[in-house]
Amino acid sequence: MLKLLYKYLGLILGTISIILIIIIFISPPTDFDGGPMLAYNFLFFFPIMIGVGLLTVIALVISIKRVGKNLNRTLNTISILVAAPSLLYCGLILTRIALISSEPEPKELPDEIENNRTSVVLEGKTIHLTGFNFGTDYKKRRVYISGIPYFNNQFNIEDAYFCQGDSTFELYYASDKDSIFVYIPNNEPMYHYINGKNRHKVPVRAIQLSDDEIASLKRNKTDSIKRFNW
């Protein structure tokens, strides 16, 4: 019995390694969050892959030695062919791990990047306009209007108004003694965060215009209405 088992050992180990790989394929992770994926990898995937690697190496070593000694060459050639897919799969996994480990750490990019800033001086108060680019490719535009300057890369945005749009968005504004007026498209209202407590301290009024009226502002050459520079 032991002789018969030893005779077919390479073929048996190669077959078991293929069965283990099939088990991996039919049991993919069901949750791709960090914790569940970590548990899947270290409690299931990696242990099985280590088993596949060991069984494949042992099967190949036994079969190749027997082929070299001309011992049942046909059976051991079949054993080598059965173990070869497992060896290829292990190689692909190791290559993937090597490529992932050699990739540089991804840089965590900010949600928005400052583009420009300007201020409007009223009677007894200064209003600050700070422009940002945002979005996945930083092509969208946003302007915060606040009574607090954007200092040291931060301010309380909850107490600010903001206007925004796509890459073609333009903000026009004017001021009188105690208020600032911003001219924005009809489809882009003035936004604010619901939890702000001091927005009333920012004397800003939004005037929504049609596309034609916005276009006329672009042709306006007077100094009374200014364009925010990007």
Biotite code that builds the C-alpha atoms (Angstrom):
import biotite.structure as struc

atoms = struc.array([
    struc.Atom([0.000, 0.000, 0.000], chain_id="A", res_id=1, res_name="MET", atom_name="CA", element="C"),
    struc.Atom([2.800, 2.413, 0.939], chain_id="A", res_id=2, res_name="LEU", atom_name="CA", element="C"),
    struc.Atom([4.690, 1.550, -2.258], chain_id="A", res_id=3, res_name="LYS", atom_name="CA", element="C"),
    struc.Atom([1.577, 2.236, -4.326], chain_id="A", res_id=4, res_name="LEU", atom_name="CA", element="C"),
    struc.Atom([1.041, 5.544, -2.507], chain_id="A", res_id=5, res_name="LEU", atom_name="CA", element="C"),
    struc.Atom([4.662, 6.548, -3.043], chain_id="A", res_id=6, res_name="TYR", atom_name="CA", element="C"),
    struc.Atom([4.385, 5.612, -6.728], chain_id="A", res_id=7, res_name="LYS", atom_name="CA", element="C"),
    struc.Atom([1.489, 8.031, -7.248], chain_id="A", res_id=8, res_name="TYR", atom_name="CA", element="C"),
    struc.Atom([2.594, 10.626, -4.658], chain_id="A", res_id=9, res_name="LEU", atom_name="CA", element="C"),
    struc.Atom([3.602, 13.280, -7.200], chain_id="A", res_id=10, res_name="GLY", atom_name="CA", element="C"),
    struc.Atom([0.297, 12.950, -9.039], chain_id="A", res_id=11, res_name="LEU", atom_name="CA", element="C"),
    struc.Atom([-1.699, 13.023, -5.787], chain_id="A", res_id=12, res_name="ILE", atom_name="CA", element="C"),
    struc.Atom([0.052, 16.133, -4.465], chain_id="A", res_id=13, res_name="LEU", atom_name="CA", element="C"),
    struc.Atom([-0.315, 17.924, -7.796], chain_id="A", res_id=14, res_name="GLY", atom_name="CA", element="C"),
    struc.Atom([-4.016, 17.095, -7.867], chain_id="A", res_id=15, res_name="THR", atom_name="CA", element="C"),
    struc.Atom([-4.524, 18.347, -4.307], chain_id="A", res_id=16, res_name="ILE", atom_name="CA", element="C"),
    struc.Atom([-2.815, 21.633, -5.167], chain_id="A", res_id=17, res_name="SER", atom_name="CA", element="C"),
    struc.Atom([-5.200, 22.140, -8.105], chain_id="A", res_id=18, res_name="ILE", atom_name="CA", element="C"),
    struc.Atom([-8.184, 21.371, -5.852], chain_id="A", res_id=19, res_name="ILE", atom_name="CA", element="C"),
    struc.Atom([-6.968, 24.015, -3.369], chain_id="A", res_id=20, res_name="LEU", atom_name="CA", element="C"),
    struc.Atom([-6.706, 26.585, -6.162], chain_id="A", res_id=21, res_name="ILE", atom_name="CA", element="C"),
    struc.Atom([-10.262, 25.759, -7.239], chain_id="A", res_id=22, res_name="ILE", atom_name="CA", element="C"),
    struc.Atom([-11.371, 26.316, -3.631], chain_id="A", res_id=23, res_name="ILE", atom_name="CA", element="C"),
    struc.Atom([-9.769, 29.785, -3.758], chain_id="A", res_id=24, res_name="ILE", atom_name="CA", element="C"),
    struc.Atom([-11.618, 30.622, -6.984], chain_id="A", res_id=25, res_name="PHE", atom_name="CA", element="C"),
    struc.Atom([-15.023, 29.506, -5.691], chain_id="A", res_id=26, res_name="ILE", atom_name="CA", element="C"),
    struc.Atom([-14.561, 31.304, -2.352], chain_id="A", res_id=27, res_name="SER", atom_name="CA", element="C"),
    struc.Atom([-13.780, 34.959, -3.205], chain_id="A", res_id=28, res_name="PRO", atom_name="CA", element="C"),
    struc.Atom([-13.960, 37.625, -0.499], chain_id="A", res_id=29, res_name="PRO", atom_name="CA", element="C"),
    struc.Atom([-17.457, 38.966, 0.125], chain_id="A", res_id=30, res_name="THR", atom_name="CA", element="C"),
    struc.Atom([-16.416, 42.193, 1.860], chain_id="A", res_id=31, res_name="ASP", atom_name="CA", element="C"),
    struc.Atom([-13.604, 44.357, 0.514], chain_id="A", res_id=32, res_name="PHE", atom_name="CA", element="C"),
    struc.Atom([-13.223, 46.648, 3.532], chain_id="A", res_id=33, res_name="ASP", atom_name="CA", element="C"),
    struc.Atom([-9.874, 46.678, 5.323], chain_id="A", res_id=34, res_name="GLY", atom_name="CA", element="C"),
    struc.Atom([-10.729, 44.422, 8.288], chain_id="A", res_id=35, res_name="GLY", atom_name="CA", element="C"),
    struc.Atom([-12.613, 41.661, 6.436], chain_id="A", res_id=36, res_name="PRO", atom_name="CA", element="C"),
    struc.Atom([-10.027, 41.637, 3.623], chain_id="A", res_id=37, res_name="MET", atom_name="CA", element="C"),
    struc.Atom([-7.206, 41.322, 6.164], chain_id="A", res_id=38, res_name="LEU", atom_name="CA", element="C"),
    struc.Atom([-8.969, 38.366, 7.806], chain_id="A", res_id=39, res_name="ALA", atom_name="CA", element="C"),
    struc.Atom([-9.648, 36.749, 4.396], chain_id="A", res_id=40, res_name="TYR", atom_name="CA", element="C"),
    struc.Atom([-6.022, 37.070, 3.320], chain_id="A", res_id=41, res_name="ASN", atom_name="CA", element="C"),
    struc.Atom([-4.338, 35.878, 6.520], chain_id="A", res_id=42, res_name="PHE", atom_name="CA", element="C"),
    struc.Atom([-6.866, 33.259, 7.657], chain_id="A", res_id=43, res_name="LEU", atom_name="CA", element="C"),
    struc.Atom([-7.803, 31.792, 4.265], chain_id="A", res_id=44, res_name="PHE", atom_name="CA", element="C"),
    struc.Atom([-5.952, 32.934, 1.138], chain_id="A", res_id=45, res_name="PHE", atom_name="CA", element="C"),
    struc.Atom([-2.316, 32.995, 2.301], chain_id="A", res_id=46, res_name="PHE", atom_name="CA", element="C"),
    struc.Atom([-2.483, 29.693, 4.268], chain_id="A", res_id=47, res_name="PRO", atom_name="CA", element="C"),
    struc.Atom([-3.952, 27.915, 1.245], chain_id="A", res_id=48, res_name="ILE", atom_name="CA", element="C"),
    struc.Atom([-1.400, 29.515, -1.086], chain_id="A", res_id=49, res_name="MET", atom_name="CA", element="C"),
    struc.Atom([1.437, 28.369, 1.179], chain_id="A", res_id=50, res_name="ILE", atom_name="CA", element="C"),
    struc.Atom([-0.038, 24.866, 1.094], chain_id="A", res_id=51, res_name="GLY", atom_name="CA", element="C"),
    struc.Atom([-0.352, 24.999, -2.707], chain_id="A", res_id=52, res_name="VAL", atom_name="CA", element="C"),
    struc.Atom([3.256, 26.144, -3.032], chain_id="A", res_id=53, res_name="GLY", atom_name="CA", element="C"),
    struc.Atom([4.633, 23.393, -0.770], chain_id="A", res_id=54, res_name="LEU", atom_name="CA", element="C"),
    struc.Atom([2.577, 20.616, -2.376], chain_id="A", res_id=55, res_name="LEU", atom_name="CA", element="C"),
    struc.Atom([3.527, 21.784, -5.878], chain_id="A", res_id=56, res_name="THR", atom_name="CA", element="C"),
    struc.Atom([7.246, 21.948, -5.111], chain_id="A", res_id=57, res_name="VAL", atom_name="CA", element="C"),
    struc.Atom([7.228, 18.493, -3.485], chain_id="A", res_id=58, res_name="ILE", atom_name="CA", element="C"),
    struc.Atom([5.230, 17.017, -6.377], chain_id="A", res_id=59, res_name="ALA", atom_name="CA", element="C"),
    struc.Atom([7.620, 18.485, -8.956], chain_id="A", res_id=60, res_name="LEU", atom_name="CA", element="C"),
    struc.Atom([10.762, 17.427, -7.089], chain_id="A", res_id=61, res_name="VAL", atom_name="CA", element="C"),
    struc.Atom([9.531, 13.837, -6.733], chain_id="A", res_id=62, res_name="ILE", atom_name="CA", element="C"),
    struc.Atom([8.311, 13.596, -10.340], chain_id="A", res_id=63, res_name="SER", atom_name="CA", element="C"),
    struc.Atom([11.382, 15.224, -11.917], chain_id="A", res_id=64, res_name="ILE", atom_name="CA", element="C"),
    struc.Atom([13.720, 12.944, -9.953], chain_id="A", res_id=65, res_name="LYS", atom_name="CA", element="C"),
    struc.Atom([11.838, 9.864, -11.104], chain_id="A", res_id=66, res_name="ARG", atom_name="CA", element="C"),
    struc.Atom([11.836, 11.014, -14.711], chain_id="A", res_id=67, res_name="VAL", atom_name="CA", element="C"),
    struc.Atom([15.597, 11.512, -14.456], chain_id="A", res_id=68, res_name="GLY", atom_name="CA", element="C"),
    struc.Atom([15.959, 7.969, -13.166], chain_id="A", res_id=69, res_name="LYS", atom_name="CA", element="C"),
    struc.Atom([13.669, 6.584, -15.884], chain_id="A", res_id=70, res_name="ASN", atom_name="CA", element="C"),
    struc.Atom([11.205, 5.358, -13.264], chain_id="A", res_id=71, res_name="LEU", atom_name="CA", element="C"),
    struc.Atom([7.719, 5.128, -14.742], chain_id="A", res_id=72, res_name="ASN", atom_name="CA", element="C"),
    struc.Atom([8.447, 8.044, -17.066], chain_id="A", res_id=73, res_name="ARG", atom_name="CA", element="C"),
    struc.Atom([4.866, 8.349, -18.411], chain_id="A", res_id=74, res_name="THR", atom_name="CA", element="C"),
    struc.Atom([3.230, 8.562, -14.972], chain_id="A", res_id=75, res_name="LEU", atom_name="CA", element="C"),
    struc.Atom([5.724, 11.089, -13.667], chain_id="A", res_id=76, res_name="ASN", atom_name="CA", element="C"),
    struc.Atom([5.494, 13.212, -16.815], chain_id="A", res_id=77, res_name="THR", atom_name="CA", element="C"),
    struc.Atom([1.743, 13.376, -16.228], chain_id="A", res_id=78, res_name="ILE", atom_name="CA", element="C"),
    struc.Atom([2.442, 14.341, -12.593], chain_id="A", res_id=79, res_name="SER", atom_name="CA", element="C"),
    struc.Atom([4.672, 17.196, -13.771], chain_id="A", res_id=80, res_name="ILE", atom_name="CA", element="C"),
    struc.Atom([1.967, 18.416, -16.167], chain_id="A", res_id=81, res_name="LEU", atom_name="CA", element="C"),
    struc.Atom([-0.648, 18.268, -13.402], chain_id="A", res_id=82, res_name="VAL", atom_name="CA", element="C"),
    struc.Atom([1.556, 20.306, -11.020], chain_id="A", res_id=83, res_name="ALA", atom_name="CA", element="C"),
    struc.Atom([2.574, 22.867, -13.679], chain_id="A", res_id=84, res_name="ALA", atom_name="CA", element="C"),
    struc.Atom([-0.658, 24.988, -13.517], chain_id="A", res_id=85, res_name="PRO", atom_name="CA", element="C"),
    struc.Atom([-0.285, 25.309, -9.734], chain_id="A", res_id=86, res_name="SER", atom_name="CA", element="C"),
    struc.Atom([3.339, 26.404, -10.180], chain_id="A", res_id=87, res_name="LEU", atom_name="CA", element="C"),
    struc.Atom([2.226, 28.993, -12.763], chain_id="A", res_id=88, res_name="LEU", atom_name="CA", element="C"),
    struc.Atom([-0.538, 30.272, -10.461], chain_id="A", res_id=89, res_name="TYR", atom_name="CA", element="C"),
    struc.Atom([1.893, 30.609, -7.521], chain_id="A", res_id=90, res_name="CYS", atom_name="CA", element="C"),
    struc.Atom([4.300, 32.472, -9.796], chain_id="A", res_id=91, res_name="GLY", atom_name="CA", element="C"),
    struc.Atom([1.591, 34.898, -10.888], chain_id="A", res_id=92, res_name="LEU", atom_name="CA", element="C"),
    struc.Atom([0.593, 35.563, -7.258], chain_id="A", res_id=93, res_name="ILE", atom_name="CA", element="C"),
    struc.Atom([4.212, 36.154, -6.211], chain_id="A", res_id=94, res_name="LEU", atom_name="CA", element="C"),
    struc.Atom([4.734, 38.485, -9.183], chain_id="A", res_id=95, res_name="THR", atom_name="CA", element="C"),
    struc.Atom([1.610, 40.445, -8.281], chain_id="A", res_id=96, res_name="ARG", atom_name="CA", element="C"),
    struc.Atom([2.714, 40.764, -4.652], chain_id="A", res_id=97, res_name="ILE", atom_name="CA", element="C"),
    struc.Atom([6.171, 41.939, -5.777], chain_id="A", res_id=98, res_name="ALA", atom_name="CA", element="C"),
    struc.Atom([4.668, 44.556, -8.113], chain_id="A", res_id=99, res_name="LEU", atom_name="CA", element="C"),
    struc.Atom([2.285, 45.849, -5.439], chain_id="A", res_id=100, res_name="ILE", atom_name="CA", element="C"),
    struc.Atom([5.022, 46.055, -2.805], chain_id="A", res_id=101, res_name="SER", atom_name="CA", element="C"),
    struc.Atom([7.299, 47.952, -5.206], chain_id="A", res_id=102, res_name="SER", atom_name="CA", element="C"),
    struc.Atom([4.673, 50.587, -5.999], chain_id="A", res_id=103, res_name="GLU", atom_name="CA", element="C"),
    struc.Atom([5.162, 53.925, -4.217], chain_id="A", res_id=104, res_name="PRO", atom_name="CA", element="C"),
    struc.Atom([2.752, 54.802, -1.445], chain_id="A", res_id=105, res_name="GLU", atom_name="CA", element="C"),
    struc.Atom([-0.222, 56.708, -2.874], chain_id="A", res_id=106, res_name="PRO", atom_name="CA", element="C"),
    struc.Atom([-0.220, 60.373, -1.983], chain_id="A", res_id=107, res_name="LYS", atom_name="CA", element="C"),
    struc.Atom([-3.291, 61.546, -0.161], chain_id="A", res_id=108, res_name="GLU", atom_name="CA", element="C"),
    struc.Atom([-4.431, 64.600, -2.067], chain_id="A", res_id=109, res_name="LEU", atom_name="CA", element="C"),
    struc.Atom([-6.511, 67.368, -0.479], chain_id="A", res_id=110, res_name="PRO", atom_name="CA", element="C"),
    struc.Atom([-10.163, 67.759, -1.406], chain_id="A", res_id=111, res_name="ASP", atom_name="CA", element="C"),
    struc.Atom([-9.429, 71.199, -2.820], chain_id="A", res_id=112, res_name="GLU", atom_name="CA", element="C"),
    struc.Atom([-6.412, 73.381, -3.534], chain_id="A", res_id=113, res_name="ILE", atom_name="CA", element="C"),
    struc.Atom([-6.256, 77.142, -3.152], chain_id="A", res_id=114, res_name="GLU", atom_name="CA", element="C"),
    struc.Atom([-6.126, 79.092, -6.376], chain_id="A", res_id=115, res_name="ASN", atom_name="CA", element="C"),
    struc.Atom([-6.298, 82.764, -5.430], chain_id="A", res_id=116, res_name="ASN", atom_name="CA", element="C"),
    struc.Atom([-7.563, 85.167, -2.788], chain_id="A", res_id=117, res_name="ARG", atom_name="CA", element="C"),
    struc.Atom([-8.682, 88.776, -2.616], chain_id="A", res_id=118, res_name="THR", atom_name="CA", element="C"),
    struc.Atom([-10.413, 91.091, -0.145], chain_id="A", res_id=119, res_name="SER", atom_name="CA", element="C"),
    struc.Atom([-13.139, 93.715, -0.341], chain_id="A", res_id=120, res_name="VAL", atom_name="CA", element="C"),
    struc.Atom([-13.023, 96.563, 2.177], chain_id="A", res_id=121, res_name="VAL", atom_name="CA", element="C"),
    struc.Atom([-16.408, 97.845, 3.344], chain_id="A", res_id=122, res_name="LEU", atom_name="CA", element="C"),
    struc.Atom([-17.177, 100.443, 5.995], chain_id="A", res_id=123, res_name="GLU", atom_name="CA", element="C"),
    struc.Atom([-15.743, 98.928, 9.166], chain_id="A", res_id=124, res_name="GLY", atom_name="CA", element="C"),
    struc.Atom([-15.421, 95.410, 7.761], chain_id="A", res_id=125, res_name="LYS", atom_name="CA", element="C"),
    struc.Atom([-13.298, 93.441, 5.338], chain_id="A", res_id=126, res_name="THR", atom_name="CA", element="C"),
    struc.Atom([-14.760, 90.540, 3.377], chain_id="A", res_id=127, res_name="ILE", atom_name="CA", element="C"),
    struc.Atom([-12.393, 87.869, 2.098], chain_id="A", res_id=128, res_name="HIS", atom_name="CA", element="C"),
    struc.Atom([-12.866, 85.905, -1.119], chain_id="A", res_id=129, res_name="LEU", atom_name="CA", element="C"),
    struc.Atom([-10.778, 82.736, -1.407], chain_id="A", res_id=130, res_name="THR", atom_name="CA", element="C"),
    struc.Atom([-10.831, 80.668, -4.591], chain_id="A", res_id=131, res_name="GLY", atom_name="CA", element="C"),
    struc.Atom([-10.213, 76.940, -4.812], chain_id="A", res_id=132, res_name="PHE", atom_name="CA", element="C"),
    struc.Atom([-10.072, 74.252, -7.439], chain_id="A", res_id=133, res_name="ASN", atom_name="CA", element="C"),
    struc.Atom([-11.734, 70.980, -6.434], chain_id="A", res_id=134, res_name="PHE", atom_name="CA", element="C"),
    struc.Atom([-12.980, 67.693, -7.851], chain_id="A", res_id=135, res_name="GLY", atom_name="CA", element="C"),
    struc.Atom([-11.105, 64.570, -8.887], chain_id="A", res_id=136, res_name="THR", atom_name="CA", element="C"),
    struc.Atom([-9.042, 66.508, -11.430], chain_id="A", res_id=137, res_name="ASP", atom_name="CA", element="C"),
    struc.Atom([-9.221, 69.933, -9.706], chain_id="A", res_id=138, res_name="TYR", atom_name="CA", element="C"),
    struc.Atom([-11.044, 71.459, -12.676], chain_id="A", res_id=139, res_name="LYS", atom_name="CA", element="C"),
    struc.Atom([-14.132, 72.623, -10.799], chain_id="A", res_id=140, res_name="LYS", atom_name="CA", element="C"),
    struc.Atom([-14.087, 76.052, -9.130], chain_id="A", res_id=141, res_name="ARG", atom_name="CA", element="C"),
    struc.Atom([-15.308, 77.338, -5.778], chain_id="A", res_id=142, res_name="ARG", atom_name="CA", element="C"),
    struc.Atom([-15.090, 80.703, -4.025], chain_id="A", res_id=143, res_name="VAL", atom_name="CA", element="C"),
    struc.Atom([-15.573, 81.037, -0.254], chain_id="A", res_id=144, res_name="TYR", atom_name="CA", element="C"),
    struc.Atom([-16.838, 84.410, 0.981], chain_id="A", res_id=145, res_name="ILE", atom_name="CA", element="C"),
    struc.Atom([-16.000, 84.948, 4.631], chain_id="A", res_id=146, res_name="SER", atom_name="CA", element="C"),
    struc.Atom([-15.453, 87.601, 7.251], chain_id="A", res_id=147, res_name="GLY", atom_name="CA", element="C"),
    struc.Atom([-12.417, 85.612, 8.431], chain_id="A", res_id=148, res_name="ILE", atom_name="CA", element="C"),
    struc.Atom([-9.268, 85.512, 6.305], chain_id="A", res_id=149, res_name="PRO", atom_name="CA", element="C"),
    struc.Atom([-8.009, 82.176, 5.059], chain_id="A", res_id=150, res_name="TYR", atom_name="CA", element="C"),
    struc.Atom([-4.931, 81.944, 7.268], chain_id="A", res_id=151, res_name="PHE", atom_name="CA", element="C"),
    struc.Atom([-2.453, 79.099, 7.716], chain_id="A", res_id=152, res_name="ASN", atom_name="CA", element="C"),
    struc.Atom([-4.408, 76.988, 5.195], chain_id="A", res_id=153, res_name="ASN", atom_name="CA", element="C"),
    struc.Atom([-7.634, 76.998, 7.186], chain_id="A", res_id=154, res_name="GLN", atom_name="CA", element="C"),
    struc.Atom([-10.681, 78.903, 8.331], chain_id="A", res_id=155, res_name="PHE", atom_name="CA", element="C"),
    struc.Atom([-14.119, 77.951, 9.609], chain_id="A", res_id=156, res_name="ASN", atom_name="CA", element="C"),
    struc.Atom([-15.964, 77.196, 6.383], chain_id="A", res_id=157, res_name="ILE", atom_name="CA", element="C"),
    struc.Atom([-19.211, 76.710, 8.317], chain_id="A", res_id=158, res_name="GLU", atom_name="CA", element="C"),
    struc.Atom([-19.413, 80.477, 8.752], chain_id="A", res_id=159, res_name="ASP", atom_name="CA", element="C"),
    struc.Atom([-18.718, 81.216, 5.098], chain_id="A", res_id=160, res_name="ALA", atom_name="CA", element="C"),
    struc.Atom([-20.840, 81.369, 1.982], chain_id="A", res_id=161, res_name="TYR", atom_name="CA", element="C"),
    struc.Atom([-19.540, 79.835, -1.198], chain_id="A", res_id=162, res_name="PHE", atom_name="CA", element="C"),
    struc.Atom([-20.285, 79.804, -4.914], chain_id="A", res_id=163, res_name="CYS", atom_name="CA", element="C"),
    struc.Atom([-19.079, 77.145, -7.283], chain_id="A", res_id=164, res_name="GLN", atom_name="CA", element="C"),
    struc.Atom([-19.281, 75.714, -10.773], chain_id="A", res_id=165, res_name="GLY", atom_name="CA", element="C"),
    struc.Atom([-17.363, 73.807, -13.404], chain_id="A", res_id=166, res_name="ASP", atom_name="CA", element="C"),
    struc.Atom([-14.088, 74.788, -15.066], chain_id="A", res_id=167, res_name="SER", atom_name="CA", element="C"),
    struc.Atom([-15.810, 77.710, -16.860], chain_id="A", res_id=168, res_name="THR", atom_name="CA", element="C"),
    struc.Atom([-17.322, 79.185, -13.690], chain_id="A", res_id=169, res_name="PHE", atom_name="CA", element="C"),
    struc.Atom([-16.661, 82.913, -13.250], chain_id="A", res_id=170, res_name="GLU", atom_name="CA", element="C"),
    struc.Atom([-17.534, 84.971, -10.198], chain_id="A", res_id=171, res_name="LEU", atom_name="CA", element="C"),
    struc.Atom([-18.341, 88.662, -10.584], chain_id="A", res_id=172, res_name="TYR", atom_name="CA", element="C"),
    struc.Atom([-18.792, 90.887, -7.564], chain_id="A", res_id=173, res_name="TYR", atom_name="CA", element="C"),
    struc.Atom([-19.379, 94.494, -6.546], chain_id="A", res_id=174, res_name="ALA", atom_name="CA", element="C"),
    struc.Atom([-19.589, 96.344, -3.256], chain_id="A", res_id=175, res_name="SER", atom_name="CA", element="C"),
    struc.Atom([-21.214, 99.361, -1.677], chain_id="A", res_id=176, res_name="ASP", atom_name="CA", element="C"),
    struc.Atom([-20.659, 100.851, 1.778], chain_id="A", res_id=177, res_name="LYS", atom_name="CA", element="C"),
    struc.Atom([-21.728, 97.872, 3.864], chain_id="A", res_id=178, res_name="ASP", atom_name="CA", element="C"),
    struc.Atom([-22.435, 94.928, 1.551], chain_id="A", res_id=179, res_name="SER", atom_name="CA", element="C"),
    struc.Atom([-20.878, 92.847, -1.174], chain_id="A", res_id=180, res_name="ILE", atom_name="CA", element="C"),
    struc.Atom([-22.912, 91.604, -4.147], chain_id="A", res_id=181, res_name="PHE", atom_name="CA", element="C"),
    struc.Atom([-21.947, 88.497, -6.085], chain_id="A", res_id=182, res_name="VAL", atom_name="CA", element="C"),
    struc.Atom([-23.336, 87.699, -9.538], chain_id="A", res_id=183, res_name="TYR", atom_name="CA", element="C"),
    struc.Atom([-23.799, 83.992, -10.169], chain_id="A", res_id=184, res_name="ILE", atom_name="CA", element="C"),
    struc.Atom([-25.611, 81.805, -12.748], chain_id="A", res_id=185, res_name="PRO", atom_name="CA", element="C"),
    struc.Atom([-29.199, 80.733, -12.146], chain_id="A", res_id=186, res_name="ASN", atom_name="CA", element="C"),
    struc.Atom([-28.185, 77.070, -12.031], chain_id="A", res_id=187, res_name="ASN", atom_name="CA", element="C"),
    struc.Atom([-25.550, 77.600, -9.316], chain_id="A", res_id=188, res_name="GLU", atom_name="CA", element="C"),
    struc.Atom([-27.031, 79.148, -6.153], chain_id="A", res_id=189, res_name="PRO", atom_name="CA", element="C"),
    struc.Atom([-25.047, 80.494, -3.246], chain_id="A", res_id=190, res_name="MET", atom_name="CA", element="C"),
    struc.Atom([-24.255, 77.663, -0.857], chain_id="A", res_id=191, res_name="TYR", atom_name="CA", element="C"),
    struc.Atom([-23.659, 77.522, 2.878], chain_id="A", res_id=192, res_name="HIS", atom_name="CA", element="C"),
    struc.Atom([-23.283, 74.901, 5.588], chain_id="A", res_id=193, res_name="TYR", atom_name="CA", element="C"),
    struc.Atom([-26.373, 74.410, 7.712], chain_id="A", res_id=194, res_name="ILE", atom_name="CA", element="C"),
    struc.Atom([-24.466, 74.450, 11.018], chain_id="A", res_id=195, res_name="ASN", atom_name="CA", element="C"),
    struc.Atom([-22.964, 77.907, 10.572], chain_id="A", res_id=196, res_name="GLY", atom_name="CA", element="C"),
    struc.Atom([-23.748, 80.282, 13.436], chain_id="A", res_id=197, res_name="LYS", atom_name="CA", element="C"),
    struc.Atom([-22.090, 83.517, 12.316], chain_id="A", res_id=198, res_name="ASN", atom_name="CA", element="C"),
    struc.Atom([-23.016, 83.771, 8.635], chain_id="A", res_id=199, res_name="ARG", atom_name="CA", element="C"),
    struc.Atom([-25.140, 86.825, 9.414], chain_id="A", res_id=200, res_name="HIS", atom_name="CA", element="C"),
    struc.Atom([-21.871, 88.638, 10.064], chain_id="A", res_id=201, res_name="LYS", atom_name="CA", element="C"),
    struc.Atom([-20.969, 88.275, 6.393], chain_id="A", res_id=202, res_name="VAL", atom_name="CA", element="C"),
    struc.Atom([-22.926, 90.980, 4.517], chain_id="A", res_id=203, res_name="PRO", atom_name="CA", element="C"),
    struc.Atom([-23.118, 89.274, 1.134], chain_id="A", res_id=204, res_name="VAL", atom_name="CA", element="C"),
    struc.Atom([-26.008, 89.164, -1.319], chain_id="A", res_id=205, res_name="ARG", atom_name="CA", element="C"),
    struc.Atom([-26.292, 86.831, -4.296], chain_id="A", res_id=206, res_name="ALA", atom_name="CA", element="C"),
    struc.Atom([-27.771, 88.035, -7.567], chain_id="A", res_id=207, res_name="ILE", atom_name="CA", element="C"),
    struc.Atom([-28.615, 85.211, -9.934], chain_id="A", res_id=208, res_name="GLN", atom_name="CA", element="C"),
    struc.Atom([-28.372, 85.959, -13.639], chain_id="A", res_id=209, res_name="LEU", atom_name="CA", element="C"),
    struc.Atom([-29.221, 84.199, -16.878], chain_id="A", res_id=210, res_name="SER", atom_name="CA", element="C"),
    struc.Atom([-26.506, 82.989, -19.245], chain_id="A", res_id=211, res_name="ASP", atom_name="CA", element="C"),
    struc.Atom([-26.993, 86.069, -21.442], chain_id="A", res_id=212, res_name="ASP", atom_name="CA", element="C"),
    struc.Atom([-26.678, 88.380, -18.450], chain_id="A", res_id=213, res_name="GLU", atom_name="CA", element="C"),
    struc.Atom([-23.525, 86.579, -17.317], chain_id="A", res_id=214, res_name="ILE", atom_name="CA", element="C"),
    struc.Atom([-22.144, 86.961, -20.836], chain_id="A", res_id=215, res_name="ALA", atom_name="CA", element="C"),
    struc.Atom([-22.835, 90.689, -20.734], chain_id="A", res_id=216, res_name="SER", atom_name="CA", element="C"),
    struc.Atom([-20.875, 90.932, -17.479], chain_id="A", res_id=217, res_name="LEU", atom_name="CA", element="C"),
    struc.Atom([-17.892, 89.394, -19.246], chain_id="A", res_id=218, res_name="LYS", atom_name="CA", element="C"),
    struc.Atom([-18.058, 92.262, -21.747], chain_id="A", res_id=219, res_name="ARG", atom_name="CA", element="C"),
    struc.Atom([-18.439, 94.856, -18.992], chain_id="A", res_id=220, res_name="ASN", atom_name="CA", element="C"),
    struc.Atom([-15.360, 97.081, -18.852], chain_id="A", res_id=221, res_name="LYS", atom_name="CA", element="C"),
    struc.Atom([-16.347, 99.282, -15.900], chain_id="A", res_id=222, res_name="THR", atom_name="CA", element="C"),
    struc.Atom([-14.620, 99.101, -12.531], chain_id="A", res_id=223, res_name="ASP", atom_name="CA", element="C"),
    struc.Atom([-17.865, 98.848, -10.544], chain_id="A", res_id=224, res_name="SER", atom_name="CA", element="C"),
    struc.Atom([-18.194, 95.104, -11.169], chain_id="A", res_id=225, res_name="ILE", atom_name="CA", element="C"),
    struc.Atom([-15.046, 93.063, -10.717], chain_id="A", res_id=226, res_name="LYS", atom_name="CA", element="C"),
    struc.Atom([-14.161, 89.576, -11.847], chain_id="A", res_id=227, res_name="ARG", atom_name="CA", element="C"),
    struc.Atom([-12.543, 87.109, -9.456], chain_id="A", res_id=228, res_name="PHE", atom_name="CA", element="C"),
    struc.Atom([-9.205, 86.095, -10.932], chain_id="A", res_id=229, res_name="ASN", atom_name="CA", element="C"),
    struc.Atom([-8.342, 82.395, -11.259], chain_id="A", res_id=230, res_name="TRP", atom_name="CA", element="C"),
])
